[in-house]
């Protein structure tokens, strides 16, 4: 490891890399160690839930010596490292090195080289809400089985004349739940139905007991006929999806484009 990089390891197994540990990062290094160790916390404490504890999130952060909000951003991520072991944070001080991406506003964040965000919300509740959505999007967009799952569901919907969930927020959360199921069991079991999991059961035995719950599940047709969508909300009838999007037109014009595609 180059002397221009300082690696701080949290007891959780997470890492924070200061690149380079100069300027504002040199001033923060002791504070970062304390936060990553869990011995202290930001005030108020960070209440942020990652969508998965098995999937690795690589977070690139760009700061500089003149950014007033940048120390807070670094501290928040150090605390996150104290909470989750599946996080690798690389903090680049743009005053002393060339960062891997070029944001217009600092601090700036990039998760798994796919999802970017610039700036920092002013209150902790907003920080938690914004970053939970960013990590959720990164999980759904960069999971190695995400493409397979998306194709599987889209082909099913097209064949049966269904629409995918018209609410992006709900869609992302259901897909994330399916990806967590793949991580844990090897199959995308429907999140709205409890699994049959006898003690000491192998993944093959669990699949044999729950193949009817594998998404898209066999119950979706009946549920869409009776309620206009399946229980978990991933698949909708086209009529129900259009009804939902028309109601959204009262609040946002973005729904018009979605309505055209249903």
Protein Blocks (a to p, Z undefined) as FASTA:
>chain_A
ZZkbccdddfkopacdddddehjlmmmmmmmmmmmnopaccddddddddfbfkbccdddd
dddfklmklmmmmmmmmmmmmmpckbccddddfklpccfbdcfbdcdddehhlaccedjd
fbfklmmmmmmmmmmmmmmmmgmklmmmmmmmmmmmmmnopacdfblklmmmmmmmmmmm
mmmnopacdfkbccdddehiafklmmmmmmmmpccdfklmmmmmmnopafkomaccfklm
mmmmmmmmmmocklmmmmmmZZ
